[in-house]
């Protein structure tokens, strides 16, 4: 397996794999079960993305303790364009994990293409770090 390292030591291979799984899930998701799988892929990607941002910030000597602070600092350090979409992703992730309701699941699912695109921008940005 090839490792994808940024800044010499941060391995983003799990994030890339999770993003690919999300892409695949969104390409085929039609049934409730497939949509549930896509939502689960979103949850994995979300967790890996904010923790990757946290590690990148730590490399710069910036410590954060939660996703909201991490997204603010990631924007200030140009890893992401704005924290605002990421704040909405926090809300969507919380909706998806605290209880299962078909209407809530559909609401989260409808946001997944926006999340995928925002995640892709983040990955492209950090992919250029050396």
C-alpha positions as a Markdown table, in Angstrom:
| # | Residue | x | y | z |
|---|---|---|---|---|
| 1 | Unk | 0.0 | 0.0 | 0.0 |
| 2 | Unk | 1.3 | 3.4 | -0.9 |
| 3 | Unk | 1.3 | 6.0 | 1.8 |
| 4 | Unk | 0.3 | 9.6 | 1.0 |
| 5 | Unk | 2.3 | 11.8 | 3.3 |
| 6 | Unk | 2.0 | 15.5 | 3.6 |
| 7 | Unk | 4.6 | 17.7 | 5.5 |
| 8 | Unk | 6.8 | 14.6 | 5.6 |
| 9 | Unk | 4.9 | 12.7 | 8.3 |
| 10 | Unk | 1.1 | 13.2 | 8.2 |
| 11 | Unk | -0.4 | 10.2 | 6.4 |
| 12 | Unk | -3.6 | 11.1 | 4.7 |
| 13 | Unk | -4.1 | 7.7 | 3.1 |
| 14 | Unk | -7.1 | 6.8 | 5.4 |
| 15 | Unk | -8.7 | 10.1 | 4.4 |
| 16 | Unk | -8.2 | 9.5 | 0.7 |
| 17 | Unk | -9.6 | 5.9 | 1.1 |
| 18 | Unk | -12.6 | 7.2 | 3.0 |
| 19 | Unk | -13.2 | 9.9 | 0.3 |
| 20 | Unk | -13.1 | 7.3 | -2.4 |
| 21 | Unk | -15.7 | 5.2 | -0.5 |
| 22 | Unk | -17.9 | 8.3 | -0.1 |
| 23 | Unk | -17.6 | 8.9 | -3.9 |
| 24 | Unk | -18.6 | 5.3 | -4.6 |
| 25 | Unk | -21.5 | 5.4 | -2.2 |
| 26 | Unk | -22.9 | 8.6 | -3.6 |
| 27 | Unk | -22.6 | 7.2 | -7.2 |
| 28 | Unk | -24.9 | 4.3 | -6.4 |
| 29 | Unk | -27.0 | 5.3 | -3.4 |
| 30 | Unk | -30.7 | 4.9 | -4.2 |
| 31 | Unk | -32.2 | 2.6 | -1.6 |
| 32 | Unk | -32.5 | 3.5 | 2.1 |
| 33 | Unk | -29.7 | 1.0 | 2.9 |
| 34 | Unk | -27.4 | 2.5 | 0.3 |
| 35 | Unk | -28.1 | 6.0 | 1.6 |
| 36 | Unk | -27.3 | 4.8 | 5.1 |
| 37 | Unk | -24.0 | 3.5 | 3.9 |
| 38 | Unk | -23.3 | 6.9 | 2.2 |
| 39 | Unk | -24.1 | 8.6 | 5.5 |
| 40 | Unk | -21.7 | 6.3 | 7.3 |
| 41 | Unk | -19.0 | 7.1 | 4.8 |
| 42 | Unk | -19.7 | 10.8 | 5.4 |
| 43 | Unk | -19.2 | 10.2 | 9.2 |
| 44 | Unk | -15.8 | 8.6 | 8.6 |
| 45 | Unk | -14.7 | 11.3 | 6.2 |
| 46 | Unk | -15.8 | 14.1 | 8.6 |
| 47 | Unk | -13.8 | 12.6 | 11.5 |
| 48 | Unk | -10.7 | 12.0 | 9.4 |
| 49 | Unk | -10.9 | 15.5 | 7.9 |
| 50 | Unk | -11.1 | 17.4 | 11.2 |
| 51 | Unk | -8.5 | 15.2 | 12.8 |
| 52 | Unk | -6.2 | 15.8 | 9.8 |
| 53 | Unk | -6.7 | 19.5 | 10.2 |
| 54 | Unk | -5.9 | 19.3 | 13.9 |
| 55 | Unk | -2.6 | 17.5 | 13.1 |
| 56 | Unk | -1.7 | 20.0 | 10.4 |
| 57 | Unk | -2.3 | 22.8 | 12.9 |
| 58 | Unk | -0.3 | 21.1 | 15.6 |
| 59 | Unk | 2.6 | 21.0 | 13.1 |
| 60 | Unk | 2.4 | 24.8 | 13.1 |
| 61 | Unk | 2.3 | 24.9 | 16.9 |
| 62 | Unk | -1.5 | 25.6 | 17.0 |
| 63 | Unk | -3.4 | 23.4 | 19.4 |
| 64 | Unk | -7.2 | 23.0 | 19.1 |
| 65 | Unk | -9.5 | 21.0 | 21.3 |
| 66 | Unk | -12.6 | 20.5 | 19.2 |
| 67 | Unk | -13.9 | 20.5 | 15.6 |
| 68 | Unk | -15.3 | 24.1 | 15.7 |
| 69 | Unk | -12.0 | 25.6 | 16.9 |
| 70 | Unk | -10.1 | 23.4 | 14.4 |
| 71 | Unk | -12.2 | 24.6 | 11.5 |
| 72 | Unk | -11.7 | 28.3 | 12.5 |
| 73 | Unk | -7.9 | 27.8 | 12.8 |
| 74 | Unk | -7.8 | 25.8 | 9.5 |
| 75 | Unk | -9.5 | 28.7 | 7.7 |
| 76 | Unk | -7.1 | 31.2 | 9.3 |
| 77 | Unk | -4.2 | 29.0 | 8.1 |
| 78 | Unk | -5.6 | 28.6 | 4.6 |
| 79 | Unk | -6.3 | 24.8 | 4.8 |
| 80 | Unk | -9.9 | 25.5 | 4.1 |
| 81 | Unk | -11.6 | 28.5 | 2.5 |
| 82 | Unk | -14.1 | 29.1 | 5.2 |
| 83 | Unk | -15.2 | 27.4 | 8.5 |
| 84 | Unk | -18.9 | 28.1 | 7.8 |
| 85 | Unk | -19.6 | 25.0 | 5.7 |
| 86 | Unk | -17.7 | 22.9 | 8.1 |
| 87 | Unk | -19.9 | 24.2 | 11.0 |
| 88 | Unk | -22.9 | 23.0 | 9.1 |
| 89 | Unk | -21.2 | 19.6 | 8.6 |
| 90 | Unk | -20.8 | 19.4 | 12.4 |
| 91 | Unk | -24.6 | 19.8 | 12.7 |
| 92 | Unk | -25.3 | 17.2 | 10.0 |
| 93 | Unk | -22.9 | 14.8 | 11.6 |
| 94 | Unk | -24.6 | 15.2 | 14.9 |
| 95 | Unk | -28.0 | 14.6 | 13.3 |
| 96 | Unk | -26.7 | 11.4 | 11.7 |
| 97 | Unk | -25.2 | 9.9 | 14.8 |
| 98 | Unk | -27.5 | 10.7 | 17.7 |
| 99 | Unk | -30.7 | 9.1 | 16.5 |
| 100 | Unk | -32.0 | 7.4 | 13.5 |
| 101 | Unk | -35.0 | 8.9 | 11.8 |
| 102 | Unk | -35.7 | 8.5 | 8.0 |
| 103 | Unk | -36.5 | 12.2 | 7.5 |
| 104 | Unk | -33.3 | 13.3 | 9.3 |
| 105 | Unk | -31.3 | 10.7 | 7.3 |
| 106 | Unk | -32.7 | 12.0 | 4.1 |
| 107 | Unk | -31.8 | 15.6 | 5.2 |
| 108 | Unk | -28.2 | 14.5 | 5.9 |
| 109 | Unk | -28.0 | 12.6 | 2.7 |
| 110 | Unk | -29.0 | 15.6 | 0.6 |
| 111 | Unk | -26.0 | 17.5 | 2.0 |
| 112 | Unk | -23.5 | 14.8 | 1.1 |
| 113 | Unk | -22.6 | 16.1 | -2.4 |
| 114 | Unk | -21.7 | 19.5 | -0.9 |
| 115 | Unk | -19.6 | 17.8 | 1.8 |
| 116 | Unk | -17.8 | 15.7 | -0.8 |
| 117 | Unk | -17.0 | 18.8 | -2.9 |
| 118 | Unk | -15.8 | 20.8 | 0.2 |
| 119 | Unk | -13.7 | 17.8 | 1.3 |
| 120 | Unk | -12.2 | 17.5 | -2.2 |
| 121 | Unk | -11.1 | 21.2 | -1.9 |
| 122 | Unk | -9.5 | 20.5 | 1.4 |
| 123 | Unk | -7.7 | 17.5 | 0.1 |
| 124 | Unk | -6.5 | 19.4 | -3.0 |
| 125 | Unk | -5.2 | 22.2 | -0.8 |
| 126 | Unk | -3.3 | 20.0 | 1.6 |
| 127 | Unk | -2.0 | 17.8 | -1.2 |
| 128 | Unk | 0.1 | 20.7 | -2.3 |
| 129 | Unk | 1.9 | 21.0 | 1.1 |
| 130 | Unk | 5.4 | 19.9 | 1.1 |
